Amino acid sequence: MAHPVMKEFVDQLDAINALAEQSEGFVWRLKADNGNATEFNPYNDERIIVNFSVWESVEQLKAYVYNSAHTGVMRDRKKWFEKFGKPYYTLWYVEKGTIPTVGEAVKRLEHLQQNGCSSYAFDFSNVFQAP
């Protein structure tokens, strides 16, 4: 995160995270003492960052991701991140009041990468019904 190529990305983190927290449907997001999730490193690889949150609905999350200032981050991500070569995010449902763990996120993403979309782990193009 300290590499000069990441400066523009890092400079946006606080504003984009604040936007998420103010967005309709936002419930919770993973963050460390620095206010973001960049300190978490479950893959033991500094090139991989994790970021995840809980929303009231897939539609509200999708509106934030693709219809807010976050869209610019998505558009420009190739400036900061290498091509991953496999799915790099996953969605799943949690029971109301439940906060998922980093370990659970890793497990579900790996399941999606190995098995494709299912009700256990899916993406915006293949949304499953809530249980």
N, CA, C and O atoms as a GROMACS GRO file, in nm:
protein
  524
    1MET      N    1   0.082  -0.119   0.000
    1MET     CA    2   0.000   0.000   0.000
    1MET      C    3   0.087   0.126   0.000
    1MET      O    4   0.039   0.234  -0.036
    2ALA      N    5   0.212   0.113   0.039
    2ALA     CA    6   0.300   0.229   0.045
    2ALA      C    7   0.369   0.258  -0.089
    2ALA      O    8   0.433   0.362  -0.104
    3HIS      N    9   0.357   0.168  -0.186
    3HIS     CA   10   0.420   0.188  -0.316
    3HIS      C   11   0.358   0.310  -0.385
    3HIS      O   12   0.237   0.331  -0.377
    4PRO      N   13   0.441   0.392  -0.453
    4PRO     CA   14   0.390   0.512  -0.520
    4PRO      C   15   0.273   0.487  -0.617
    4PRO      O   16   0.187   0.573  -0.632
    5VAL      N   17   0.269   0.370  -0.682
    5VAL     CA   18   0.161   0.342  -0.776
    5VAL      C   19   0.025   0.335  -0.705
    5VAL      O   20  -0.079   0.355  -0.768
    6MET      N   21   0.027   0.309  -0.575
    6MET     CA   22  -0.097   0.294  -0.499
    6MET      C   23  -0.148   0.426  -0.440
    6MET      O   24  -0.257   0.429  -0.383
    7LYS      N   25  -0.072   0.534  -0.451
    7LYS     CA   26  -0.107   0.661  -0.386
    7LYS      C   27  -0.248   0.708  -0.419
    7LYS      O   28  -0.324   0.742  -0.329
    8GLU      N   29  -0.283   0.709  -0.545
    8GLU     CA   30  -0.416   0.757  -0.584
    8GLU      C   31  -0.526   0.671  -0.521
    8GLU      O   32  -0.628   0.724  -0.477
    9PHE      N   33  -0.505   0.542  -0.518
    9PHE     CA   34  -0.602   0.451  -0.455
    9PHE      C   35  -0.612   0.480  -0.305
    9PHE      O   36  -0.722   0.498  -0.252
   10VAL      N   37  -0.498   0.484  -0.238
   10VAL     CA   38  -0.495   0.506  -0.093
   10VAL      C   39  -0.558   0.641  -0.057
   10VAL      O   40  -0.629   0.652   0.042
   11ASP      N   41  -0.531   0.742  -0.138
   11ASP     CA   42  -0.586   0.876  -0.112
   11ASP      C   43  -0.738   0.879  -0.115
   11ASP      O   44  -0.799   0.969  -0.057
   12GLN      N   45  -0.801   0.783  -0.181
   12GLN     CA   46  -0.946   0.778  -0.192
   12GLN      C   47  -1.014   0.693  -0.084
   12GLN      O   48  -1.135   0.702  -0.065
   13LEU      N   49  -0.936   0.612  -0.014
   13LEU     CA   50  -0.995   0.514   0.077
   13LEU      C   51  -1.090   0.574   0.180
   13LEU      O   52  -1.203   0.526   0.195
   14ASP      N   53  -1.048   0.677   0.250
   14ASP     CA   54  -1.133   0.732   0.355
   14ASP      C   55  -1.265   0.784   0.299
   14ASP      O   56  -1.371   0.760   0.356
   15ALA      N   57  -1.260   0.856   0.187
   15ALA     CA   58  -1.382   0.912   0.128
   15ALA      C   59  -1.474   0.801   0.077
   15ALA      O   60  -1.596   0.808   0.098
   16ILE      N   61  -1.420   0.701   0.012
   16ILE     CA   62  -1.502   0.592  -0.043
   16ILE      C   63  -1.562   0.509   0.070
   16ILE      O   64  -1.677   0.467   0.062
   17ASN      N   65  -1.485   0.485   0.175
   17ASN     CA   66  -1.538   0.412   0.290
   17ASN      C   67  -1.648   0.492   0.361
   17ASN      O   68  -1.749   0.436   0.402
   18ALA      N   69  -1.628   0.623   0.374
   18ALA     CA   70  -1.731   0.708   0.435
   18ALA      C   71  -1.858   0.706   0.350
   18ALA      O   72  -1.968   0.703   0.403
   19LEU      N   73  -1.842   0.709   0.218
   19LEU     CA   74  -1.957   0.702   0.130
   19LEU      C   75  -2.034   0.572   0.151
   19LEU      O   76  -2.157   0.573   0.155
   20ALA      N   77  -1.962   0.462   0.163
   20ALA     CA   78  -2.028   0.334   0.189
   20ALA      C   79  -2.109   0.341   0.317
   20ALA      O   80  -2.226   0.302   0.319
   21GLU      N   81  -2.049   0.392   0.422
   21GLU     CA   82  -2.116   0.397   0.552
   21GLU      C   83  -2.240   0.486   0.552
   21GLU      O   84  -2.330   0.469   0.634
   22GLN      N   85  -2.245   0.581   0.459
   22GLN     CA   86  -2.360   0.672   0.450
   22GLN      C   87  -2.463   0.625   0.347
   22GLN      O   88  -2.568   0.686   0.332
   23SER      N   89  -2.433   0.517   0.279
   23SER     CA   90  -2.520   0.469   0.171
   23SER      C   91  -2.638   0.389   0.225
   23SER      O   92  -2.627   0.323   0.328
   24GLU      N   93  -2.748   0.396   0.154
   24GLU     CA   94  -2.868   0.322   0.191
   24GLU      C   95  -2.839   0.173   0.192
   24GLU      O   96  -2.783   0.119   0.096
   25GLY      N   97  -2.876   0.107   0.299
   25GLY     CA   98  -2.859  -0.037   0.310
   25GLY      C   99  -2.731  -0.081   0.377
   25GLY      O  100  -2.717  -0.199   0.409
   26PHE      N  101  -2.637   0.011   0.399
   26PHE     CA  102  -2.510  -0.027   0.462
   26PHE      C  103  -2.536  -0.071   0.606
   26PHE      O  104  -2.614  -0.008   0.678
   27VAL      N  105  -2.469  -0.181   0.649
   27VAL     CA  106  -2.481  -0.232   0.785
   27VAL      C  107  -2.347  -0.227   0.857
   27VAL      O  108  -2.339  -0.176   0.969
   28TRP      N  109  -2.242  -0.279   0.794
   28TRP     CA  110  -2.112  -0.294   0.861
   28TRP      C  111  -2.005  -0.315   0.756
   28TRP      O  112  -2.033  -0.364   0.647
   29ARG      N  113  -1.880  -0.277   0.788
   29ARG     CA  114  -1.768  -0.310   0.701
   29ARG      C  115  -1.647  -0.348   0.786
   29ARG      O  116  -1.630  -0.301   0.898
   30LEU      N  117  -1.563  -0.432   0.730
   30LEU     CA  118  -1.440  -0.475   0.795
   30LEU      C  119  -1.345  -0.356   0.801
   30LEU      O  120  -1.322  -0.288   0.701
   31LYS      N  121  -1.290  -0.330   0.919
   31LYS     CA  122  -1.189  -0.225   0.930
   31LYS      C  123  -1.102  -0.248   1.052
   31LYS      O  124  -1.144  -0.303   1.153
   32ALA      N  125  -0.980  -0.204   1.039
   32ALA     CA  126  -0.883  -0.211   1.148
   32ALA      C  127  -0.877  -0.073   1.215
   32ALA      O  128  -0.959   0.014   1.187
   33ASP      N  129  -0.780  -0.055   1.303
   33ASP     CA  130  -0.766   0.072   1.375
   33ASP      C  131  -0.742   0.191   1.282
   33ASP      O  132  -0.774   0.304   1.317
   34ASN      N  133  -0.687   0.164   1.162
   34ASN     CA  134  -0.661   0.272   1.068
   34ASN      C  135  -0.786   0.313   0.989
   34ASN      O  136  -0.780   0.404   0.907
   35GLY      N  137  -0.898   0.247   1.014
   35GLY     CA  138  -1.024   0.282   0.949
   35GLY      C  139  -1.054   0.209   0.820
   35GLY      O  140  -1.160   0.227   0.761
   36ASN      N  141  -0.960   0.127   0.774
   36ASN     CA  142  -0.987   0.048   0.653
   36ASN      C  143  -0.939  -0.095   0.676
   36ASN      O  144  -0.894  -0.130   0.785
   37ALA      N  145  -0.949  -0.176   0.573
   37ALA     CA  146  -0.918  -0.319   0.588
   37ALA      C  147  -0.784  -0.358   0.528
   37ALA      O  148  -0.754  -0.477   0.516
   38THR      N  149  -0.702  -0.261   0.490
   38THR     CA  150  -0.577  -0.292   0.420
   38THR      C  151  -0.475  -0.364   0.508
   38THR      O  152  -0.380  -0.422   0.456
   39GLU      N  153  -0.492  -0.361   0.638
   39GLU     CA  154  -0.397  -0.430   0.728
   39GLU      C  155  -0.420  -0.581   0.734
   39GLU      O  156  -0.331  -0.655   0.774
   40PHE      N  157  -0.538  -0.626   0.694
   40PHE     CA  158  -0.568  -0.769   0.698
   40PHE      C  159  -0.496  -0.838   0.581
   40PHE      O  160  -0.499  -0.789   0.468
   41ASN      N  161  -0.432  -0.951   0.609
   41ASN     CA  162  -0.353  -1.019   0.507
   41ASN      C  163  -0.370  -1.171   0.520
   41ASN      O  164  -0.274  -1.241   0.551
   42PRO      N  165  -0.491  -1.222   0.496
   42PRO     CA  166  -0.514  -1.366   0.515
   42PRO      C  167  -0.443  -1.455   0.416
   42PRO      O  168  -0.431  -1.576   0.438
   43TYR      N  169  -0.395  -1.399   0.306
   43TYR     CA  170  -0.326  -1.478   0.204
   43TYR      C  171  -0.173  -1.470   0.217
   43TYR      O  172  -0.101  -1.530   0.138
   44ASN      N  173  -0.125  -1.396   0.317
   44ASN     CA  174   0.019  -1.376   0.335
   44ASN      C  175   0.083  -1.326   0.206
   44ASN      O  176   0.190  -1.374   0.167
   45ASP      N  177   0.018  -1.231   0.142
   45ASP     CA  178   0.066  -1.173   0.017
   45ASP      C  179   0.030  -1.025   0.018
   45ASP      O  180  -0.088  -0.990   0.013
   46GLU      N  181   0.129  -0.939   0.024
   46GLU     CA  182   0.105  -0.795   0.032
   46GLU      C  183   0.034  -0.739  -0.090
   46GLU      O  184  -0.019  -0.628  -0.086
   47ARG      N  185   0.033  -0.814  -0.199
   47ARG     CA  186  -0.033  -0.766  -0.320
   47ARG      C  187  -0.184  -0.788  -0.318
   47ARG      O  188  -0.256  -0.736  -0.403
   48ILE      N  189  -0.232  -0.864  -0.221
   48ILE     CA  190  -0.375  -0.892  -0.211
   48ILE      C  191  -0.432  -0.820  -0.090
   48ILE      O  192  -0.387  -0.840   0.023
   49ILE      N  193  -0.532  -0.735  -0.114
   49ILE     CA  194  -0.600  -0.671  -0.002
   49ILE      C  195  -0.741  -0.728   0.009
   49ILE      O  196  -0.798  -0.774  -0.090
   50VAL      N  197  -0.796  -0.725   0.127
   50VAL     CA  198  -0.932  -0.769   0.147
   50VAL      C  199  -1.019  -0.650   0.185
   50VAL      O  200  -0.973  -0.554   0.246
   51ASN      N  201  -1.142  -0.660   0.148
   51ASN     CA  202  -1.239  -0.558   0.180
   51ASN      C  203  -1.374  -0.625   0.175
   51ASN      O  204  -1.410  -0.683   0.072
   52PHE      N  205  -1.451  -0.619   0.283
   52PHE     CA  206  -1.586  -0.672   0.273
   52PHE      C  207  -1.678  -0.602   0.370
   52PHE      O  208  -1.636  -0.542   0.469
   53SER      N  209  -1.805  -0.612   0.338
   53SER     CA  210  -1.906  -0.540   0.414
   53SER      C  211  -2.037  -0.618   0.414
   53SER      O  212  -2.055  -0.714   0.340
   54VAL      N  213  -2.128  -0.574   0.500
   54VAL     CA  214  -2.261  -0.632   0.511
   54VAL      C  215  -2.361  -0.524   0.472
   54VAL      O  216  -2.353  -0.410   0.516
   55TRP      N  217  -2.456  -0.565   0.388
   55TRP     CA  218  -2.560  -0.475   0.338
   55TRP      C  219  -2.696  -0.539   0.359
   55TRP      O  220  -2.707  -0.661   0.372
   56GLU      N  221  -2.799  -0.457   0.363
   56GLU     CA  222  -2.934  -0.509   0.380
   56GLU      C  223  -2.979  -0.590   0.259
   56GLU      O  224  -3.058  -0.683   0.273
   57SER      N  225  -2.930  -0.554   0.139
   57SER     CA  226  -2.969  -0.629   0.019
   57SER      C  227  -2.859  -0.623  -0.085
   57SER      O  228  -2.774  -0.534  -0.084
   58VAL      N  229  -2.862  -0.718  -0.175
   58VAL     CA  230  -2.768  -0.720  -0.288
   58VAL      C  231  -2.791  -0.596  -0.374
   58VAL      O  232  -2.694  -0.537  -0.423
   59GLU      N  233  -2.914  -0.556  -0.393
   59GLU     CA  234  -2.946  -0.441  -0.477
   59GLU      C  235  -2.885  -0.312  -0.420
   59GLU      O  236  -2.835  -0.229  -0.496
   60GLN      N  237  -2.889  -0.296  -0.288
   60GLN     CA  238  -2.831  -0.176  -0.227
   60GLN      C  239  -2.679  -0.177  -0.239
   60GLN      O  240  -2.618  -0.073  -0.265
   61LEU      N  241  -2.617  -0.292  -0.221
   61LEU     CA  242  -2.473  -0.302  -0.240
   61LEU      C  243  -2.437  -0.271  -0.385
   61LEU      O  244  -2.343  -0.197  -0.411
   62LYS      N  245  -2.510  -0.328  -0.478
   62LYS     CA  246  -2.483  -0.306  -0.620
   62LYS      C  247  -2.497  -0.158  -0.656
   62LYS      O  248  -2.419  -0.106  -0.736
   63ALA      N  249  -2.595  -0.090  -0.599
   63ALA     CA  250  -2.612   0.053  -0.624
   63ALA      C  251  -2.490   0.130  -0.576
   63ALA      O  252  -2.444   0.221  -0.645
   64TYR      N  253  -2.439   0.096  -0.459
   64TYR     CA  254  -2.318   0.162  -0.408
   64TYR      C  255  -2.198   0.133  -0.498
   64TYR      O  256  -2.124   0.224  -0.535
   65VAL      N  257  -2.177   0.008  -0.534
   65VAL     CA  258  -2.060  -0.032  -0.611
   65VAL      C  259  -2.060   0.031  -0.750
   65VAL      O  260  -1.956   0.079  -0.797
   66TYR      N  261  -2.176   0.031  -0.816
   66TYR     CA  262  -2.180   0.070  -0.957
   66TYR      C  263  -2.251   0.202  -0.988
   66TYR      O  264  -2.247   0.249  -1.102
   67ASN      N  265  -2.316   0.264  -0.888
   67ASN     CA  266  -2.390   0.388  -0.915
   67ASN      C  267  -2.356   0.499  -0.816
   67ASN      O  268  -2.443   0.579  -0.780
   68SER      N  269  -2.233   0.504  -0.771
   68SER     CA  270  -2.188   0.608  -0.678
   68SER      C  271  -2.044   0.644  -0.717
   68SER      O  272  -1.993   0.597  -0.819
   69ALA      N  273  -1.981   0.725  -0.636
   69ALA     CA  274  -1.840   0.760  -0.662
   69ALA      C  275  -1.750   0.637  -0.659
   69ALA      O  276  -1.638   0.641  -0.710
   70HIS      N  277  -1.798   0.528  -0.600
   70HIS     CA  278  -1.720   0.404  -0.600
   70HIS      C  279  -1.698   0.352  -0.743
   70HIS      O  280  -1.602   0.279  -0.768
   71THR      N  281  -1.786   0.388  -0.834
   71THR     CA  282  -1.773   0.345  -0.973
   71THR      C  283  -1.638   0.385  -1.031
   71THR      O  284  -1.578   0.309  -1.108
   72GLY      N  285  -1.589   0.504  -0.996
   72GLY     CA  286  -1.459   0.548  -1.044
   72GLY      C  287  -1.346   0.458  -0.996
   72GLY      O  288  -1.251   0.433  -1.070
   73VAL      N  289  -1.356   0.410  -0.875
   73VAL     CA  290  -1.255   0.318  -0.822
   73VAL      C  291  -1.259   0.188  -0.901
   73VAL      O  292  -1.154   0.134  -0.937
   74MET      N  293  -1.378   0.140  -0.929
   74MET     CA  294  -1.390   0.017  -1.007
   74MET      C  295  -1.334   0.037  -1.148
   74MET      O  296  -1.264  -0.050  -1.201
   75ARG      N  297  -1.363   0.149  -1.208
   75ARG     CA  298  -1.316   0.179  -1.344
   75ARG      C  299  -1.162   0.186  -1.348
   75ARG      O  300  -1.101   0.138  -1.444
   76ASP      N  301  -1.102   0.245  -1.246
   76ASP     CA  302  -0.958   0.269  -1.245
   76ASP      C  303  -0.876   0.159  -1.178
   76ASP      O  304  -0.754   0.172  -1.167
   77ARG      N  305  -0.938   0.052  -1.133
   77ARG     CA  306  -0.865  -0.050  -1.055
   77ARG      C  307  -0.746  -0.111  -1.130
   77ARG      O  308  -0.652  -0.159  -1.067
   78LYS      N  309  -0.750  -0.109  -1.262
   78LYS     CA  310  -0.638  -0.166  -1.339
   78LYS      C  311  -0.511  -0.084  -1.323
   78LYS      O  312  -0.401  -0.133  -1.351
   79LYS      N  313  -0.523   0.040  -1.278
   79LYS     CA  314  -0.406   0.125  -1.252
   79LYS      C  315  -0.328   0.073  -1.131
   79LYS      O  316  -0.206   0.088  -1.123
   80TRP      N  317  -0.400   0.013  -1.037
   80TRP     CA  318  -0.340  -0.021  -0.909
   80TRP      C  319  -0.323  -0.170  -0.885
   80TRP      O  320  -0.237  -0.211  -0.807
   81PHE      N  321  -0.405  -0.251  -0.950
   81PHE     CA  322  -0.405  -0.394  -0.920
   81PHE      C  323  -0.376  -0.477  -1.044
   81PHE      O  324  -0.421  -0.446  -1.154
   82GLU      N  325  -0.299  -0.583  -1.023
   82GLU     CA  326  -0.269  -0.676  -1.131
   82GLU      C  327  -0.394  -0.757  -1.163
   82GLU      O  328  -0.482  -0.772  -1.078
   83LYS      N  329  -0.400  -0.809  -1.283
   83LYS     CA  330  -0.512  -0.897  -1.319
   83LYS      C  331  -0.502  -1.022  -1.232
   83LYS      O  332  -0.396  -1.083  -1.222
   84PHE      N  333  -0.612  -1.058  -1.170
   84PHE     CA  334  -0.613  -1.166  -1.073
   84PHE      C  335  -0.627  -1.303  -1.139
   84PHE      O  336  -0.575  -1.402  -1.087
   85GLY      N  337  -0.694  -1.310  -1.252
   85GLY     CA  338  -0.705  -1.434  -1.326
   85GLY      C  339  -0.812  -1.530  -1.277
   85GLY      O  340  -0.829  -1.638  -1.333
   86LYS      N  341  -0.885  -1.492  -1.175
   86LYS     CA  342  -0.996  -1.572  -1.123
   86LYS      C  343  -1.087  -1.477  -1.046
   86LYS      O  344  -1.049  -1.362  -1.023
   87PRO      N  345  -1.204  -1.522  -1.006
   87PRO     CA  346  -1.292  -1.431  -0.932
   87PRO      C  347  -1.221  -1.372  -0.810
   87PRO      O  348  -1.149  -1.441  -0.738
   88TYR      N  349  -1.242  -1.243  -0.791
   88TYR     CA  350  -1.175  -1.173  -0.682
   88TYR      C  351  -1.272  -1.122  -0.576
   88TYR      O  352  -1.231  -1.060  -0.478
   89TYR      N  353  -1.401  -1.146  -0.596
   89TYR     CA  354  -1.499  -1.111  -0.494
   89TYR      C  355  -1.610  -1.216  -0.493
   89TYR      O  356  -1.630  -1.289  -0.590
   90THR      N  357  -1.679  -1.221  -0.382
   90THR     CA  358  -1.795  -1.308  -0.371
   90THR      C  359  -1.900  -1.244  -0.283
   90THR      O  360  -1.870  -1.160  -0.197
   91LEU      N  361  -2.022  -1.283  -0.306
   91LEU     CA  362  -2.136  -1.241  -0.225
   91LEU      C  363  -2.196  -1.364  -0.159
   91LEU      O  364  -2.189  -1.474  -0.213
   92TRP      N  365  -2.255  -1.345  -0.042
   92TRP     CA  366  -2.331  -1.449   0.024
   92TRP      C  367  -2.423  -1.383   0.126
   92TRP      O  368  -2.402  -1.268   0.164
   93TYR      N  369  -2.522  -1.456   0.169
   93TYR     CA  370  -2.617  -1.404   0.266
   93TYR      C  371  -2.574  -1.441   0.407
   93TYR      O  372  -2.523  -1.550   0.432
   94VAL      N  373  -2.597  -1.348   0.500
   94VAL     CA  374  -2.574  -1.374   0.642
   94VAL      C  375  -2.704  -1.346   0.716
   94VAL      O  376  -2.785  -1.264   0.673
   95GLU      N  377  -2.723  -1.414   0.826
   95GLU     CA  378  -2.842  -1.387   0.908
   95GLU      C  379  -2.831  -1.249   0.968
   95GLU      O  380  -2.722  -1.203   1.002
   96LYS      N  381  -2.945  -1.182   0.981
   96LYS     CA  382  -2.948  -1.050   1.041
   96LYS      C  383  -2.879  -1.054   1.177
   96LYS      O  384  -2.904  -1.143   1.257
   97GLY      N  385  -2.792  -0.956   1.201
   97GLY     CA  386  -2.718  -0.949   1.327
   97GLY      C  387  -2.587  -1.025   1.326
   97GLY      O  388  -2.512  -1.019   1.424
   98THR      N  389  -2.558  -1.096   1.219
   98THR     CA  390  -2.434  -1.175   1.207
   98THR      C  391  -2.327  -1.093   1.137
   98THR      O  392  -2.353  -1.029   1.036
   99ILE      N  393  -2.207  -1.096   1.192
   99ILE     CA  394  -2.092  -1.031   1.128
   99ILE      C  395  -1.999  -1.142   1.079
   99ILE      O  396  -1.950  -1.221   1.160
  100PRO      N  397  -1.974  -1.149   0.949
  100PRO     CA  398  -1.886  -1.254   0.896
  100PRO      C  399  -1.740  -1.228   0.933
  100PRO      O  400  -1.701  -1.117   0.968
  101THR      N  401  -1.660  -1.333   0.925
  101THR     CA  402  -1.518  -1.323   0.957
  101THR      C  403  -1.434  -1.322   0.829
  101THR      O  404  -1.482  -1.359   0.722
  102VAL      N  405  -1.310  -1.280   0.842
  102VAL     CA  406  -1.217  -1.285   0.729
  102VAL      C  407  -1.201  -1.430   0.683
  102VAL      O  408  -1.197  -1.456   0.563
  103GLY      N  409  -1.190  -1.522   0.777
  103GLY     CA  410  -1.177  -1.664   0.742
  103GLY      C  411  -1.295  -1.714   0.661
  103GLY      O  412  -1.276  -1.791   0.567
  104GLU      N  413  -1.415  -1.672   0.697
  104GLU     CA  414  -1.532  -1.713   0.621
  104GLU      C  415  -1.528  -1.654   0.480
  104GLU      O  416  -1.564  -1.722   0.384
  105ALA      N  417  -1.486  -1.530   0.469
  105ALA     CA  418  -1.478  -1.466   0.337
  105ALA      C  419  -1.378  -1.540   0.248
  105ALA      O  420  -1.406  -1.563   0.130
  106VAL      N  421  -1.265  -1.576   0.302
  106VAL     CA  422  -1.164  -1.650   0.226
  106VAL      C  423  -1.221  -1.784   0.181
  106VAL      O  424  -1.205  -1.823   0.065
  107LYS      N  425  -1.287  -1.853   0.271
  107LYS     CA  426  -1.345  -1.985   0.240
  107LYS      C  427  -1.450  -1.974   0.129
  107LYS      O  428  -1.452  -2.057   0.038
  108ARG      N  429  -1.535  -1.876   0.136
  108ARG     CA  430  -1.640  -1.862   0.035
  108ARG      C  431  -1.582  -1.820  -0.100
  108ARG      O  432  -1.627  -1.868  -0.204
  109LEU      N  433  -1.483  -1.731  -0.099
  109LEU     CA  434  -1.421  -1.692  -0.226
  109LEU      C  435  -1.351  -1.811  -0.290
  109LEU      O  436  -1.362  -1.832  -0.410
  110GLU      N  437  -1.280  -1.888  -0.211
  110GLU     CA  438  -1.214  -2.007  -0.265
  110GLU      C  439  -1.317  -2.105  -0.321
  110GLU      O  440  -1.293  -2.167  -0.425
  111HIS      N  441  -1.430  -2.119  -0.254
  111HIS     CA  442  -1.536  -2.207  -0.304
  111HIS      C  443  -1.587  -2.157  -0.439
  111HIS      O  444  -1.605  -2.236  -0.531
  112LEU      N  445  -1.611  -2.029  -0.451
  112LEU     CA  446  -1.656  -1.972  -0.578
  112LEU      C  447  -1.552  -1.993  -0.688
  112LEU      O  448  -1.587  -2.031  -0.800
  113GLN      N  449  -1.425  -1.970  -0.656
  113GLN     CA  450  -1.319  -1.988  -0.755
  113GLN      C  451  -1.309  -2.132  -0.803
  113GLN      O  452  -1.282  -2.156  -0.920
  114GLN      N  453  -1.331  -2.227  -0.715
  114GLN     CA  454  -1.317  -2.368  -0.750
  114GLN      C  455  -1.444  -2.430  -0.808
  114GLN      O  456  -1.436  -2.524  -0.888
  115ASN      N  457  -1.561  -2.379  -0.769
  115ASN     CA  458  -1.686  -2.445  -0.805
  115ASN      C  459  -1.784  -2.360  -0.884
  115ASN      O  460  -1.887  -2.410  -0.930
  116GLY      N  461  -1.755  -2.234  -0.900
  116GLY     CA  462  -1.849  -2.145  -0.966
  116GLY      C  463  -1.957  -2.098  -0.870
  116GLY      O  464  -1.954  -2.129  -0.751
  117CYS      N  465  -2.051  -2.024  -0.923
  117CYS     CA  466  -2.157  -1.964  -0.841
  117CYS      C  467  -2.256  -2.067  -0.790
  117CYS      O  468  -2.292  -2.162  -0.860
  118SER      N  469  -2.298  -2.045  -0.668
  118SER     CA  470  -2.401  -2.128  -0.604
  118SER      C  471  -2.464  -2.041  -0.496
  118SER      O  472  -2.424  -1.926  -0.478
  119SER      N  473  -2.561  -2.094  -0.426
  119SER     CA  474  -2.622  -2.018  -0.317
  119SER      C  475  -2.522  -1.994  -0.204
  119SER      O  476  -2.545  -1.908  -0.119
  120TYR      N  477  -2.413  -2.071  -0.201
  120TYR     CA  478  -2.309  -2.056  -0.099
  120TYR      C  479  -2.219  -1.936  -0.126
  120TYR      O  480  -2.174  -1.870  -0.032
  121ALA      N  481  -2.193  -1.910  -0.252
  121ALA     CA  482  -2.104  -1.801  -0.292
  121ALA      C  483  -2.136  -1.765  -0.437
  121ALA      O  484  -2.134  -1.851  -0.525
  122PHE      N  485  -2.166  -1.638  -0.461
  122PHE     CA  486  -2.208  -1.596  -0.595
  122PHE      C  487  -2.156  -1.457  -0.626
  122PHE      O  488  -2.086  -1.397  -0.545
  123ASP      N  489  -2.189  -1.406  -0.744
  123ASP     CA  490  -2.146  -1.272  -0.784
  123ASP      C  491  -2.266  -1.191  -0.832
  123ASP      O  492  -2.379  -1.241  -0.833
  124PHE      N  493  -2.241  -1.066  -0.871
  124PHE     CA  494  -2.351  -0.980  -0.913
  124PHE      C  495  -2.423  -1.031  -1.038
  124PHE      O  496  -2.541  -1.002  -1.058
  125SER      N  497  -2.355  -1.107  -1.120
  125SER     CA  498  -2.417  -1.160  -1.243
  125SER      C  499  -2.500  -1.285  -1.219
  125SER      O  500  -2.580  -1.324  -1.304
  126ASN      N  501  -2.482  -1.346  -1.102
  126ASN     CA  502  -2.550  -1.472  -1.071
  126ASN      C  503  -2.604  -1.469  -0.929
  126ASN      O  504  -2.562  -1.548  -0.845
  127VAL      N  505  -2.695  -1.379  -0.902
  127VAL     CA  506  -2.750  -1.362  -0.768
  127VAL      C  507  -2.849  -1.473  -0.737
  127VAL      O  508  -2.938  -1.502  -0.818
  128PHE      N  509  -2.835  -1.534  -0.622
  128PHE     CA  510  -2.926  -1.637  -0.576
  128PHE      C  511  -3.024  -1.575  -0.476
  128PHE      O  512  -2.995  -1.471  -0.417
  129GLN      N  513  -3.138  -1.638  -0.459
  129GLN     CA  514  -3.238  -1.590  -0.365
  129GLN      C  515  -3.187  -1.605  -0.222
  129GLN      O  516  -3.114  -1.699  -0.191
  130ALA      N  517  -3.227  -1.513  -0.137
  130ALA     CA  518  -3.192  -1.523   0.004
  130ALA      C  519  -3.262  -1.645   0.065
  130ALA      O  520  -3.377  -1.674   0.031
  131PRO      N  521  -3.195  -1.714   0.155
  131PRO     CA  522  -3.257  -1.833   0.216
  131PRO      C  523  -3.377  -1.795   0.302
  131PRO      O  524  -3.441  -1.882   0.361
   0.00000   0.00000   0.00000
